[in-house]
Structure formats: C-alpha cells, structure tokens
Amino acid sequence: QVQLQESGPGLVKPSQTLSLTCTVSSGSIATKGYYWTWTRRPPGKGLEWLGAIRYDGSTNYNPALWSRTSITIDTSKNQFTLQLSSVTPEDTAVYYCARAAKAGGDYDDWGQGTQVTVSS
C-alpha cells in the first residue's frame, strides 16, 4: 500500500492551464506494473478517468480529453503531474490521483482528492 497526496491551486481562471501534482510515499513510483492515474468527479456527476502514466513515461489518455491533457512522471521526486489546458467551468471537479493495476481500472490506492474550481 502506498500513500498519495494531491497538491495544486484550488482556483483556476478560464482558458488557463490546470496543474496538479501527486506525491507518492511508502513506495516507489518507479515500480513496474502500475498505472499512476488521474481521475475527477464533477459536482453531481460520476467519476471520470483522465489518464495514466507508467514508470517508463508511457501514457494513456481519455480520448475525449487527450488534446488538452498531459501527464508526466518524475521518478527522482516520486511524483507525477497532471496538466489540463484551456479549462472551462465544466472542468470544475474534485481531482484524485491513484495507483492502478491497469489503465482505467483496478485501483489499489487513492489520494484524498483536491477541489479545483474554474472561475474568473
């Protein structure tokens, strides 16, 4: 079991880029076999998978958001990051990072989540 903690701004202006960092502890992010994942839950809606990255930097993205999404990994800091560009109020959500056994499912561990509001 690992611990994950999201961090980043809670308020982002429309058209700007949302940037969040997930710090992993009690385990190495460089371990093979895991997908380091970002998801979100907009108010009143279900969980939406945004994308995932593996230890070697290979990525998988939600096709509906891939043009605006970038996930990177820094094994020296045991962190991975999410960038979502050109945000609108529809990107307002609680954002979660997680460790998963496969892209889009089989989650092992979750961060507590962080609220991000897109508003001018």
Summary of the structure (lengths in Angstrom):
residues: 120
radius of gyration: 13.3
end to end distance: 38.8
largest distance: 41.0
contacts: 370
relative contact order: 0.32
helix: 5%
strand: 53%
